[in-house]
Amino acid sequence: MDIFSPCALSGDLSKKTIPQLGAKIVCGSANNQLDTVEDGTRLFKRGIIYVPDYIANAGGLINVVDELHSCGYNRARVKQNIANVRATVTRILAESKRQRRSSDQVSDKLGRDRFRAAKL
């Protein structure tokens, strides 16, 4: 298979399952797909592209949050914000390759940096 898309249960990616995985990409909506923090590194070392669940899920959340906007829902704004997710994924995957670190480590750091910058 080319893509494995875990969309229901957590912990599908583990020390036991990753060596058996034949996919080139993992991208799905199930929360907490990695059984342990080391599993992102296992995927990286096998050359498997991994898009963390909270990024794969971002479009749905962006849409829901926009419904709460003080000016009301704006489809164009939603589409633009969702388009930004693609740029973020591209950035994370490029940084993962450049830094030789797993994509979950890179995306976690990016998230922490964004929260700090927003003082959340």
Jmol script that loads the backbone (N, CA, C; Angstrom):
load data "model"
ATOM      1  N   MET A   1       0.832  -1.179   0.000  1.00  0.00           N
ATOM      2  CA  MET A   1       0.000   0.000   0.000  1.00  0.00           C
ATOM      3  C   MET A   1       0.872   1.236   0.000  1.00  0.00           C
ATOM      4  N   ASP A   2       0.333   2.324  -0.510  1.00  0.00           N
ATOM      5  CA  ASP A   2       1.081   3.581  -0.533  1.00  0.00           C
ATOM      6  C   ASP A   2       0.815   4.417   0.706  1.00  0.00           C
ATOM      7  N   ILE A   3      -0.442   4.448   1.148  1.00  0.00           N
ATOM      8  CA  ILE A   3      -0.838   5.298   2.278  1.00  0.00           C
ATOM      9  C   ILE A   3      -1.601   4.466   3.303  1.00  0.00           C
ATOM     10  N   PHE A   4      -1.203   4.604   4.552  1.00  0.00           N
ATOM     11  CA  PHE A   4      -1.953   4.023   5.662  1.00  0.00           C
ATOM     12  C   PHE A   4      -2.631   5.177   6.373  1.00  0.00           C
ATOM     13  N   SER A   5      -3.945   5.088   6.527  1.00  0.00           N
ATOM     14  CA  SER A   5      -4.709   6.181   7.106  1.00  0.00           C
ATOM     15  C   SER A   5      -5.498   5.703   8.317  1.00  0.00           C
ATOM     16  N   PRO A   6      -4.851   5.697   9.496  1.00  0.00           N
ATOM     17  CA  PRO A   6      -5.579   5.293  10.700  1.00  0.00           C
ATOM     18  C   PRO A   6      -6.618   6.346  11.071  1.00  0.00           C
ATOM     19  N   CYS A   7      -7.868   5.934  11.132  1.00  0.00           N
ATOM     20  CA  CYS A   7      -8.952   6.904  11.347  1.00  0.00           C
ATOM     21  C   CYS A   7      -9.872   6.540  12.502  1.00  0.00           C
ATOM     22  N   ALA A   8      -9.511   5.568  13.320  1.00  0.00           N
ATOM     23  CA  ALA A   8     -10.422   5.195  14.400  1.00  0.00           C
ATOM     24  C   ALA A   8      -9.701   5.034  15.735  1.00  0.00           C
ATOM     25  N   LEU A   9      -8.826   4.069  15.823  1.00  0.00           N
ATOM     26  CA  LEU A   9      -8.229   3.719  17.112  1.00  0.00           C
ATOM     27  C   LEU A   9      -6.869   4.362  17.311  1.00  0.00           C
ATOM     28  N   SER A  10      -6.558   4.668  18.542  1.00  0.00           N
ATOM     29  CA  SER A  10      -5.235   5.218  18.871  1.00  0.00           C
ATOM     30  C   SER A  10      -4.230   4.081  19.014  1.00  0.00           C
ATOM     31  N   GLY A  11      -2.957   4.444  18.963  1.00  0.00           N
ATOM     32  CA  GLY A  11      -1.889   3.490  19.222  1.00  0.00           C
ATOM     33  C   GLY A  11      -1.652   2.449  18.146  1.00  0.00           C
ATOM     34  N   ASP A  12      -2.153   2.666  16.926  1.00  0.00           N
ATOM     35  CA  ASP A  12      -1.940   1.691  15.851  1.00  0.00           C
ATOM     36  C   ASP A  12      -0.478   1.592  15.425  1.00  0.00           C
ATOM     37  N   LEU A  13       0.273   2.652  15.618  1.00  0.00           N
ATOM     38  CA  LEU A  13       1.672   2.672  15.195  1.00  0.00           C
ATOM     39  C   LEU A  13       2.547   2.399  16.415  1.00  0.00           C
ATOM     40  N   SER A  14       3.151   1.239  16.415  1.00  0.00           N
ATOM     41  CA  SER A  14       3.897   0.804  17.600  1.00  0.00           C
ATOM     42  C   SER A  14       5.188   0.096  17.199  1.00  0.00           C
ATOM     43  N   LYS A  15       5.948  -0.245  18.199  1.00  0.00           N
ATOM     44  CA  LYS A  15       7.189  -0.986  18.003  1.00  0.00           C
ATOM     45  C   LYS A  15       6.918  -2.292  17.246  1.00  0.00           C
ATOM     46  N   LYS A  16       5.752  -2.857  17.474  1.00  0.00           N
ATOM     47  CA  LYS A  16       5.384  -4.126  16.828  1.00  0.00           C
ATOM     48  C   LYS A  16       4.873  -3.923  15.401  1.00  0.00           C
ATOM     49  N   THR A  17       4.062  -2.883  15.169  1.00  0.00           N
ATOM     50  CA  THR A  17       3.411  -2.728  13.859  1.00  0.00           C
ATOM     51  C   THR A  17       4.254  -1.982  12.827  1.00  0.00           C
ATOM     52  N   ILE A  18       5.082  -1.053  13.261  1.00  0.00           N
ATOM     53  CA  ILE A  18       5.857  -0.234  12.310  1.00  0.00           C
ATOM     54  C   ILE A  18       6.782  -1.081  11.430  1.00  0.00           C
ATOM     55  N   PRO A  19       7.482  -2.086  11.958  1.00  0.00           N
ATOM     56  CA  PRO A  19       8.325  -2.906  11.082  1.00  0.00           C
ATOM     57  C   PRO A  19       7.529  -3.661  10.008  1.00  0.00           C
ATOM     58  N   GLN A  20       6.238  -3.891  10.243  1.00  0.00           N
ATOM     59  CA  GLN A  20       5.394  -4.617   9.301  1.00  0.00           C
ATOM     60  C   GLN A  20       4.719  -3.693   8.284  1.00  0.00           C
ATOM     61  N   LEU A  21       4.791  -2.405   8.525  1.00  0.00           N
ATOM     62  CA  LEU A  21       4.081  -1.434   7.696  1.00  0.00           C
ATOM     63  C   LEU A  21       4.699  -1.333   6.310  1.00  0.00           C
ATOM     64  N   GLY A  22       3.878  -1.495   5.287  1.00  0.00           N
ATOM     65  CA  GLY A  22       4.360  -1.416   3.918  1.00  0.00           C
ATOM     66  C   GLY A  22       4.078  -0.075   3.263  1.00  0.00           C
ATOM     67  N   ALA A  23       3.426   0.826   3.970  1.00  0.00           N
ATOM     68  CA  ALA A  23       3.045   2.127   3.407  1.00  0.00           C
ATOM     69  C   ALA A  23       4.237   3.070   3.336  1.00  0.00           C
ATOM     70  N   LYS A  24       4.136   4.013   2.395  1.00  0.00           N
ATOM     71  CA  LYS A  24       5.154   5.051   2.265  1.00  0.00           C
ATOM     72  C   LYS A  24       4.773   6.301   3.044  1.00  0.00           C
ATOM     73  N   ILE A  25       3.468   6.424   3.325  1.00  0.00           N
ATOM     74  CA  ILE A  25       2.933   7.603   4.012  1.00  0.00           C
ATOM     75  C   ILE A  25       1.927   7.147   5.055  1.00  0.00           C
ATOM     76  N   VAL A  26       1.933   7.804   6.216  1.00  0.00           N
ATOM     77  CA  VAL A  26       0.895   7.627   7.226  1.00  0.00           C
ATOM     78  C   VAL A  26       0.251   8.981   7.438  1.00  0.00           C
ATOM     79  N   CYS A  27      -1.037   9.048   7.176  1.00  0.00           N
ATOM     80  CA  CYS A  27      -1.786  10.289   7.361  1.00  0.00           C
ATOM     81  C   CYS A  27      -3.232   9.926   7.610  1.00  0.00           C
ATOM     82  N   GLY A  28      -3.689  10.122   8.834  1.00  0.00           N
ATOM     83  CA  GLY A  28      -5.058   9.779   9.184  1.00  0.00           C
ATOM     84  C   GLY A  28      -5.579  10.637  10.305  1.00  0.00           C
ATOM     85  N   SER A  29      -6.837  10.446  10.624  1.00  0.00           N
ATOM     86  CA  SER A  29      -7.495  11.318  11.593  1.00  0.00           C
ATOM     87  C   SER A  29      -7.634  10.726  12.994  1.00  0.00           C
ATOM     88  N   ALA A  30      -7.233   9.490  13.213  1.00  0.00           N
ATOM     89  CA  ALA A  30      -7.315   8.918  14.560  1.00  0.00           C
ATOM     90  C   ALA A  30      -6.408   9.720  15.497  1.00  0.00           C
ATOM     91  N   ASN A  31      -6.877   9.962  16.688  1.00  0.00           N
ATOM     92  CA  ASN A  31      -6.067  10.686  17.672  1.00  0.00           C
ATOM     93  C   ASN A  31      -5.004   9.754  18.250  1.00  0.00           C
ATOM     94  N   ASN A  32      -3.860  10.335  18.559  1.00  0.00           N
ATOM     95  CA  ASN A  32      -2.786   9.605  19.249  1.00  0.00           C
ATOM     96  C   ASN A  32      -2.412   8.306  18.540  1.00  0.00           C
ATOM     97  N   GLN A  33      -2.027   8.415  17.281  1.00  0.00           N
ATOM     98  CA  GLN A  33      -1.710   7.244  16.467  1.00  0.00           C
ATOM     99  C   GLN A  33      -0.448   6.532  16.914  1.00  0.00           C
ATOM    100  N   LEU A  34       0.495   7.284  17.461  1.00  0.00           N
ATOM    101  CA  LEU A  34       1.745   6.694  17.927  1.00  0.00           C
ATOM    102  C   LEU A  34       1.527   6.078  19.308  1.00  0.00           C
ATOM    103  N   ASP A  35       1.952   4.843  19.471  1.00  0.00           N
ATOM    104  CA  ASP A  35       1.807   4.181  20.759  1.00  0.00           C
ATOM    105  C   ASP A  35       2.727   4.809  21.799  1.00  0.00           C
ATOM    106  N   THR A  36       3.950   5.169  21.374  1.00  0.00           N
ATOM    107  CA  THR A  36       4.907   5.832  22.266  1.00  0.00           C
ATOM    108  C   THR A  36       5.573   6.976  21.501  1.00  0.00           C
ATOM    109  N   VAL A  37       6.251   7.856  22.207  1.00  0.00           N
ATOM    110  CA  VAL A  37       6.931   8.974  21.546  1.00  0.00           C
ATOM    111  C   VAL A  37       8.049   8.482  20.625  1.00  0.00           C
ATOM    112  N   GLU A  38       8.603   7.318  20.883  1.00  0.00           N
ATOM    113  CA  GLU A  38       9.664   6.773  20.049  1.00  0.00           C
ATOM    114  C   GLU A  38       9.170   6.311  18.682  1.00  0.00           C
ATOM    115  N   ASP A  39       7.869   6.100  18.550  1.00  0.00           N
ATOM    116  CA  ASP A  39       7.340   5.548  17.305  1.00  0.00           C
ATOM    117  C   ASP A  39       7.438   6.516  16.135  1.00  0.00           C
ATOM    118  N   GLY A  40       7.406   7.799  16.373  1.00  0.00           N
ATOM    119  CA  GLY A  40       7.631   8.763  15.297  1.00  0.00           C
ATOM    120  C   GLY A  40       9.028   8.617  14.719  1.00  0.00           C
ATOM    121  N   THR A  41       9.992   8.407  15.595  1.00  0.00           N
ATOM    122  CA  THR A  41      11.371   8.194  15.156  1.00  0.00           C
ATOM    123  C   THR A  41      11.487   6.877  14.388  1.00  0.00           C
ATOM    124  N   ARG A  42      10.769   5.872  14.825  1.00  0.00           N
ATOM    125  CA  ARG A  42      10.788   4.589  14.106  1.00  0.00           C
ATOM    126  C   ARG A  42      10.279   4.769  12.673  1.00  0.00           C
ATOM    127  N   LEU A  43       9.199   5.513  12.518  1.00  0.00           N
ATOM    128  CA  LEU A  43       8.675   5.781  11.173  1.00  0.00           C
ATOM    129  C   LEU A  43       9.705   6.529  10.334  1.00  0.00           C
ATOM    130  N   PHE A  44      10.300   7.561  10.943  1.00  0.00           N
ATOM    131  CA  PHE A  44      11.299   8.367  10.240  1.00  0.00           C
ATOM    132  C   PHE A  44      12.479   7.511   9.769  1.00  0.00           C
ATOM    133  N   LYS A  45      12.974   6.666  10.641  1.00  0.00           N
ATOM    134  CA  LYS A  45      14.118   5.823  10.298  1.00  0.00           C
ATOM    135  C   LYS A  45      13.791   4.831   9.189  1.00  0.00           C
ATOM    136  N   ARG A  46      12.524   4.473   9.064  1.00  0.00           N
ATOM    137  CA  ARG A  46      12.104   3.568   7.983  1.00  0.00           C
ATOM    138  C   ARG A  46      11.813   4.337   6.698  1.00  0.00           C
ATOM    139  N   GLY A  47      11.900   5.664   6.732  1.00  0.00           N
ATOM    140  CA  GLY A  47      11.632   6.460   5.535  1.00  0.00           C
ATOM    141  C   GLY A  47      10.157   6.635   5.243  1.00  0.00           C
ATOM    142  N   ILE A  48       9.319   6.453   6.249  1.00  0.00           N
ATOM    143  CA  ILE A  48       7.871   6.593   6.091  1.00  0.00           C
ATOM    144  C   ILE A  48       7.479   8.014   6.459  1.00  0.00           C
ATOM    145  N   ILE A  49       6.820   8.700   5.547  1.00  0.00           N
ATOM    146  CA  ILE A  49       6.347  10.063   5.802  1.00  0.00           C
ATOM    147  C   ILE A  49       5.160   9.984   6.760  1.00  0.00           C
ATOM    148  N   TYR A  50       5.222  10.762   7.832  1.00  0.00           N
ATOM    149  CA  TYR A  50       4.165  10.760   8.840  1.00  0.00           C
ATOM    150  C   TYR A  50       3.623  12.167   9.035  1.00  0.00           C
ATOM    151  N   VAL A  51       2.312  12.307   8.848  1.00  0.00           N
ATOM    152  CA  VAL A  51       1.633  13.572   9.131  1.00  0.00           C
ATOM    153  C   VAL A  51       0.891  13.373  10.450  1.00  0.00           C
ATOM    154  N   PRO A  52       1.317  14.058  11.526  1.00  0.00           N
ATOM    155  CA  PRO A  52       0.672  13.872  12.821  1.00  0.00           C
ATOM    156  C   PRO A  52      -0.840  14.131  12.763  1.00  0.00           C
ATOM    157  N   ASP A  53      -1.561  13.381  13.577  1.00  0.00           N
ATOM    158  CA  ASP A  53      -3.026  13.421  13.562  1.00  0.00           C
ATOM    159  C   ASP A  53      -3.596  14.817  13.765  1.00  0.00           C
ATOM    160  N   TYR A  54      -2.990  15.608  14.622  1.00  0.00           N
ATOM    161  CA  TYR A  54      -3.567  16.926  14.881  1.00  0.00           C
ATOM    162  C   TYR A  54      -3.422  17.868  13.697  1.00  0.00           C
ATOM    163  N   ILE A  55      -2.504  17.555  12.778  1.00  0.00           N
ATOM    164  CA  ILE A  55      -2.398  18.333  11.551  1.00  0.00           C
ATOM    165  C   ILE A  55      -3.387  17.795  10.517  1.00  0.00           C
ATOM    166  N   ALA A  56      -3.480  16.477  10.421  1.00  0.00           N
ATOM    167  CA  ALA A  56      -4.430  15.867   9.487  1.00  0.00           C
ATOM    168  C   ALA A  56      -5.869  16.266   9.832  1.00  0.00           C
ATOM    169  N   ASN A  57      -6.138  16.511  11.101  1.00  0.00           N
ATOM    170  CA  ASN A  57      -7.478  16.896  11.571  1.00  0.00           C
ATOM    171  C   ASN A  57      -7.729  18.396  11.513  1.00  0.00           C
ATOM    172  N   ALA A  58      -6.760  19.186  11.175  1.00  0.00           N
ATOM    173  CA  ALA A  58      -6.853  20.641  11.310  1.00  0.00           C
ATOM    174  C   ALA A  58      -7.988  21.255  10.495  1.00  0.00           C
ATOM    175  N   GLY A  59      -8.251  20.758   9.308  1.00  0.00           N
ATOM    176  CA  GLY A  59      -9.291  21.352   8.459  1.00  0.00           C
ATOM    177  C   GLY A  59     -10.655  21.344   9.108  1.00  0.00           C
ATOM    178  N   GLY A  60     -11.022  20.256   9.723  1.00  0.00           N
ATOM    179  CA  GLY A  60     -12.319  20.169  10.394  1.00  0.00           C
ATOM    180  C   GLY A  60     -12.427  21.148  11.546  1.00  0.00           C
ATOM    181  N   LEU A  61     -11.371  21.256  12.314  1.00  0.00           N
ATOM    182  CA  LEU A  61     -11.367  22.179  13.438  1.00  0.00           C
ATOM    183  C   LEU A  61     -11.411  23.628  12.966  1.00  0.00           C
ATOM    184  N   ILE A  62     -10.670  23.930  11.913  1.00  0.00           N
ATOM    185  CA  ILE A  62     -10.687  25.284  11.349  1.00  0.00           C
ATOM    186  C   ILE A  62     -12.103  25.659  10.938  1.00  0.00           C
ATOM    187  N   ASN A  63     -12.807  24.743  10.304  1.00  0.00           N
ATOM    188  CA  ASN A  63     -14.172  25.002   9.856  1.00  0.00           C
ATOM    189  C   ASN A  63     -15.100  25.265  11.046  1.00  0.00           C
ATOM    190  N   VAL A  64     -15.015  24.450  12.077  1.00  0.00           N
ATOM    191  CA  VAL A  64     -15.874  24.603  13.252  1.00  0.00           C
ATOM    192  C   VAL A  64     -15.584  25.918  13.978  1.00  0.00           C
ATOM    193  N   VAL A  65     -14.310  26.226  14.164  1.00  0.00           N
ATOM    194  CA  VAL A  65     -13.932  27.454  14.863  1.00  0.00           C
ATOM    195  C   VAL A  65     -14.456  28.684  14.129  1.00  0.00           C
ATOM    196  N   ASP A  66     -14.435  28.641  12.798  1.00  0.00           N
ATOM    197  CA  ASP A  66     -14.908  29.796  12.036  1.00  0.00           C
ATOM    198  C   ASP A  66     -16.399  30.050  12.255  1.00  0.00           C
ATOM    199  N   GLU A  67     -17.140  29.036  12.581  1.00  0.00           N
ATOM    200  CA  GLU A  67     -18.573  29.204  12.876  1.00  0.00           C
ATOM    201  C   GLU A  67     -18.787  30.075  14.109  1.00  0.00           C
ATOM    202  N   LEU A  68     -17.764  30.175  14.948  1.00  0.00           N
ATOM    203  CA  LEU A  68     -17.854  30.969  16.176  1.00  0.00           C
ATOM    204  C   LEU A  68     -17.299  32.383  16.009  1.00  0.00           C
ATOM    205  N   HIS A  69     -16.826  32.709  14.823  1.00  0.00           N
ATOM    206  CA  HIS A  69     -16.224  34.019  14.552  1.00  0.00           C
ATOM    207  C   HIS A  69     -17.241  35.129  14.812  1.00  0.00           C
ATOM    208  N   SER A  70     -16.768  36.238  15.373  1.00  0.00           N
ATOM    209  CA  SER A  70     -17.669  37.354  15.725  1.00  0.00           C
ATOM    210  C   SER A  70     -18.392  37.946  14.514  1.00  0.00           C
ATOM    211  N   CYS A  71     -17.821  37.834  13.340  1.00  0.00           N
ATOM    212  CA  CYS A  71     -18.463  38.347  12.116  1.00  0.00           C
ATOM    213  C   CYS A  71     -19.256  37.265  11.392  1.00  0.00           C
ATOM    214  N   GLY A  72     -19.340  36.086  11.973  1.00  0.00           N
ATOM    215  CA  GLY A  72     -20.049  34.987  11.339  1.00  0.00           C
ATOM    216  C   GLY A  72     -19.127  34.143  10.481  1.00  0.00           C
ATOM    217  N   TYR A  73     -19.677  33.056  10.012  1.00  0.00           N
ATOM    218  CA  TYR A  73     -18.930  32.100   9.201  1.00  0.00           C
ATOM    219  C   TYR A  73     -18.588  32.706   7.849  1.00  0.00           C
ATOM    220  N   ASN A  74     -17.342  32.458   7.398  1.00  0.00           N
ATOM    221  CA  ASN A  74     -16.897  32.979   6.120  1.00  0.00           C
ATOM    222  C   ASN A  74     -16.161  31.863   5.384  1.00  0.00           C
ATOM    223  N   ARG A  75     -16.804  31.309   4.373  1.00  0.00           N
ATOM    224  CA  ARG A  75     -16.236  30.172   3.637  1.00  0.00           C
ATOM    225  C   ARG A  75     -14.881  30.502   3.014  1.00  0.00           C
ATOM    226  N   ALA A  76     -14.721  31.698   2.475  1.00  0.00           N
ATOM    227  CA  ALA A  76     -13.442  32.088   1.864  1.00  0.00           C
ATOM    228  C   ALA A  76     -12.324  32.098   2.905  1.00  0.00           C
ATOM    229  N   ARG A  77     -12.626  32.596   4.101  1.00  0.00           N
ATOM    230  CA  ARG A  77     -11.623  32.616   5.177  1.00  0.00           C
ATOM    231  C   ARG A  77     -11.256  31.188   5.570  1.00  0.00           C
ATOM    232  N   VAL A  78     -12.250  30.318   5.656  1.00  0.00           N
ATOM    233  CA  VAL A  78     -12.007  28.916   5.993  1.00  0.00           C
ATOM    234  C   VAL A  78     -11.108  28.275   4.942  1.00  0.00           C
ATOM    235  N   LYS A  79     -11.432  28.478   3.673  1.00  0.00           N
ATOM    236  CA  LYS A  79     -10.628  27.889   2.599  1.00  0.00           C
ATOM    237  C   LYS A  79      -9.183  28.380   2.654  1.00  0.00           C
ATOM    238  N   GLN A  80      -8.988  29.664   2.947  1.00  0.00           N
ATOM    239  CA  GLN A  80      -7.629  30.203   3.047  1.00  0.00           C
ATOM    240  C   GLN A  80      -6.884  29.586   4.226  1.00  0.00           C
ATOM    241  N   ASN A  81      -7.558  29.486   5.364  1.00  0.00           N
ATOM    242  CA  ASN A  81      -6.911  28.895   6.539  1.00  0.00           C
ATOM    243  C   ASN A  81      -6.586  27.416   6.320  1.00  0.00           C
ATOM    244  N   ILE A  82      -7.456  26.710   5.625  1.00  0.00           N
ATOM    245  CA  ILE A  82      -7.184  25.305   5.314  1.00  0.00           C
ATOM    246  C   ILE A  82      -6.023  25.205   4.326  1.00  0.00           C
ATOM    247  N   ALA A  83      -5.955  26.122   3.377  1.00  0.00           N
ATOM    248  CA  ALA A  83      -4.819  26.132   2.438  1.00  0.00           C
ATOM    249  C   ALA A  83      -3.506  26.322   3.191  1.00  0.00           C
ATOM    250  N   ASN A  84      -3.549  27.064   4.284  1.00  0.00           N
ATOM    251  CA  ASN A  84      -2.348  27.266   5.094  1.00  0.00           C
ATOM    252  C   ASN A  84      -1.864  25.963   5.722  1.00  0.00           C
ATOM    253  N   VAL A  85      -2.778  25.018   5.946  1.00  0.00           N
ATOM    254  CA  VAL A  85      -2.386  23.725   6.517  1.00  0.00           C
ATOM    255  C   VAL A  85      -1.438  23.013   5.560  1.00  0.00           C
ATOM    256  N   ARG A  86      -1.739  23.078   4.287  1.00  0.00           N
ATOM    257  CA  ARG A  86      -0.869  22.435   3.290  1.00  0.00           C
ATOM    258  C   ARG A  86       0.549  23.007   3.372  1.00  0.00           C
ATOM    259  N   ALA A  87       0.646  24.329   3.477  1.00  0.00           N
ATOM    260  CA  ALA A  87       1.958  24.965   3.584  1.00  0.00           C
ATOM    261  C   ALA A  87       2.668  24.533   4.865  1.00  0.00           C
ATOM    262  N   THR A  88       1.913  24.390   5.931  1.00  0.00           N
ATOM    263  CA  THR A  88       2.500  23.962   7.206  1.00  0.00           C
ATOM    264  C   THR A  88       3.018  22.532   7.111  1.00  0.00           C
ATOM    265  N   VAL A  89       2.235  21.647   6.505  1.00  0.00           N
ATOM    266  CA  VAL A  89       2.681  20.252   6.334  1.00  0.00           C
ATOM    267  C   VAL A  89       3.945  20.204   5.484  1.00  0.00           C
ATOM    268  N   THR A  90       3.960  20.969   4.406  1.00  0.00           N
ATOM    269  CA  THR A  90       5.147  21.018   3.541  1.00  0.00           C
ATOM    270  C   THR A  90       6.360  21.495   4.333  1.00  0.00           C
ATOM    271  N   ARG A  91       6.162  22.519   5.134  1.00  0.00           N
ATOM    272  CA  ARG A  91       7.261  23.050   5.969  1.00  0.00           C
ATOM    273  C   ARG A  91       7.752  22.003   6.966  1.00  0.00           C
ATOM    274  N   ILE A  92       6.820  21.333   7.629  1.00  0.00           N
ATOM    275  CA  ILE A  92       7.189  20.328   8.630  1.00  0.00           C
ATOM    276  C   ILE A  92       7.971  19.190   7.989  1.00  0.00           C
ATOM    277  N   LEU A  93       7.506  18.706   6.854  1.00  0.00           N
ATOM    278  CA  LEU A  93       8.188  17.593   6.197  1.00  0.00           C
ATOM    279  C   LEU A  93       9.572  18.008   5.694  1.00  0.00           C
ATOM    280  N   ALA A  94       9.688  19.221   5.188  1.00  0.00           N
ATOM    281  CA  ALA A  94      10.994  19.721   4.736  1.00  0.00           C
ATOM    282  C   ALA A  94      11.951  19.868   5.919  1.00  0.00           C
ATOM    283  N   GLU A  95      11.450  20.422   7.021  1.00  0.00           N
ATOM    284  CA  GLU A  95      12.284  20.579   8.217  1.00  0.00           C
ATOM    285  C   GLU A  95      12.676  19.222   8.802  1.00  0.00           C
ATOM    286  N   SER A  96      11.772  18.281   8.771  1.00  0.00           N
ATOM    287  CA  SER A  96      12.059  16.933   9.253  1.00  0.00           C
ATOM    288  C   SER A  96      13.238  16.349   8.481  1.00  0.00           C
ATOM    289  N   LYS A  97      13.180  16.485   7.174  1.00  0.00           N
ATOM    290  CA  LYS A  97      14.262  15.970   6.319  1.00  0.00           C
ATOM    291  C   LYS A  97      15.566  16.727   6.576  1.00  0.00           C
ATOM    292  N   ARG A  98      15.468  18.061   6.628  1.00  0.00           N
ATOM    293  CA  ARG A  98      16.664  18.888   6.815  1.00  0.00           C
ATOM    294  C   ARG A  98      17.317  18.631   8.170  1.00  0.00           C
ATOM    295  N   GLN A  99      16.502  18.541   9.215  1.00  0.00           N
ATOM    296  CA  GLN A  99      17.023  18.368  10.573  1.00  0.00           C
ATOM    297  C   GLN A  99      17.302  16.904  10.926  1.00  0.00           C
ATOM    298  N   ARG A 100      16.856  16.009  10.058  1.00  0.00           N
ATOM    299  CA  ARG A 100      16.970  14.570  10.321  1.00  0.00           C
ATOM    300  C   ARG A 100      16.296  14.202  11.644  1.00  0.00           C
ATOM    301  N   ARG A 101      15.081  14.755  11.788  1.00  0.00           N
ATOM    302  CA  ARG A 101      14.252  14.482  12.972  1.00  0.00           C
ATOM    303  C   ARG A 101      12.874  14.059  12.494  1.00  0.00           C
ATOM    304  N   SER A 102      12.166  13.327  13.308  1.00  0.00           N
ATOM    305  CA  SER A 102      10.838  12.868  12.914  1.00  0.00           C
ATOM    306  C   SER A 102       9.870  14.053  12.785  1.00  0.00           C
ATOM    307  N   SER A 103       8.894  13.891  11.916  1.00  0.00           N
ATOM    308  CA  SER A 103       7.932  14.967  11.666  1.00  0.00           C
ATOM    309  C   SER A 103       7.108  15.303  12.903  1.00  0.00           C
ATOM    310  N   ASP A 104       6.850  14.331  13.770  1.00  0.00           N
ATOM    311  CA  ASP A 104       6.097  14.647  14.989  1.00  0.00           C
ATOM    312  C   ASP A 104       6.936  15.518  15.924  1.00  0.00           C
ATOM    313  N   GLN A 105       8.242  15.299  15.976  1.00  0.00           N
ATOM    314  CA  GLN A 105       9.097  16.158  16.799  1.00  0.00           C
ATOM    315  C   GLN A 105       9.130  17.582  16.244  1.00  0.00           C
ATOM    316  N   VAL A 106       9.251  17.700  14.933  1.00  0.00           N
ATOM    317  CA  VAL A 106       9.289  19.017  14.298  1.00  0.00           C
ATOM    318  C   VAL A 106       7.957  19.742  14.491  1.00  0.00           C
ATOM    319  N   SER A 107       6.853  19.039  14.279  1.00  0.00           N
ATOM    320  CA  SER A 107       5.542  19.691  14.405  1.00  0.00           C
ATOM    321  C   SER A 107       5.226  20.040  15.855  1.00  0.00           C
ATOM    322  N   ASP A 108       5.625  19.200  16.792  1.00  0.00           N
ATOM    323  CA  ASP A 108       5.417  19.529  18.208  1.00  0.00           C
ATOM    324  C   ASP A 108       6.160  20.807  18.584  1.00  0.00           C
ATOM    325  N   LYS A 109       7.399  20.933  18.112  1.00  0.00           N
ATOM    326  CA  LYS A 109       8.176  22.147  18.406  1.00  0.00           C
ATOM    327  C   LYS A 109       7.522  23.368  17.753  1.00  0.00           C
ATOM    328  N   LEU A 110       7.088  23.225  16.524  1.00  0.00           N
ATOM    329  CA  LEU A 110       6.413  24.328  15.844  1.00  0.00           C
ATOM    330  C   LEU A 110       5.174  24.760  16.630  1.00  0.00           C
ATOM    331  N   GLY A 111       4.407  23.798  17.092  1.00  0.00           N
ATOM    332  CA  GLY A 111       3.213  24.118  17.887  1.00  0.00           C
ATOM    333  C   GLY A 111       3.569  24.836  19.176  1.00  0.00           C
ATOM    334  N   ARG A 112       4.573  24.331  19.883  1.00  0.00           N
ATOM    335  CA  ARG A 112       4.997  24.992  21.133  1.00  0.00           C
ATOM    336  C   ARG A 112       5.463  26.415  20.858  1.00  0.00           C
ATOM    337  N   ASP A 113       6.234  26.598  19.785  1.00  0.00           N
ATOM    338  CA  ASP A 113       6.715  27.938  19.432  1.00  0.00           C
ATOM    339  C   ASP A 113       5.555  28.880  19.123  1.00  0.00           C
ATOM    340  N   ARG A 114       4.550  28.381  18.419  1.00  0.00           N
ATOM    341  CA  ARG A 114       3.389  29.223  18.082  1.00  0.00           C
ATOM    342  C   ARG A 114       2.598  29.614  19.326  1.00  0.00           C
ATOM    343  N   PHE A 115       2.444  28.665  20.247  1.00  0.00           N
ATOM    344  CA  PHE A 115       1.740  28.971  21.502  1.00  0.00           C
ATOM    345  C   PHE A 115       2.509  30.006  22.320  1.00  0.00           C
ATOM    346  N   ARG A 116       3.830  29.843  22.380  1.00  0.00           N
ATOM    347  CA  ARG A 116       4.659  30.834  23.107  1.00  0.00           C
ATOM    348  C   ARG A 116       4.527  32.211  22.482  1.00  0.00           C
ATOM    349  N   ALA A 117       4.586  32.275  21.155  1.00  0.00           N
ATOM    350  CA  ALA A 117       4.497  33.564  20.452  1.00  0.00           C
ATOM    351  C   ALA A 117       3.136  34.227  20.688  1.00  0.00           C
ATOM    352  N   ALA A 118       2.094  33.404  20.801  1.00  0.00           N
ATOM    353  CA  ALA A 118       0.752  33.931  21.049  1.00  0.00           C
ATOM    354  C   ALA A 118       0.504  34.138  22.540  1.00  0.00           C
ATOM    355  N   LYS A 119       1.490  33.717  23.354  1.00  0.00           N
ATOM    356  CA  LYS A 119       1.406  33.825  24.826  1.00  0.00           C
ATOM    357  C   LYS A 119       0.180  33.093  25.367  1.00  0.00           C
ATOM    358  N   LEU A 120      -0.024  31.879  24.858  1.00  0.00           N
ATOM    359  CA  LEU A 120      -1.137  31.029  25.323  1.00  0.00           C
ATOM    360  C   LEU A 120      -0.670  30.043  26.344  1.00  0.00           C
TER     361      LEU A 120
END
end "model"
wireframe off; spacefill off
backbone 0.3
color backbone group
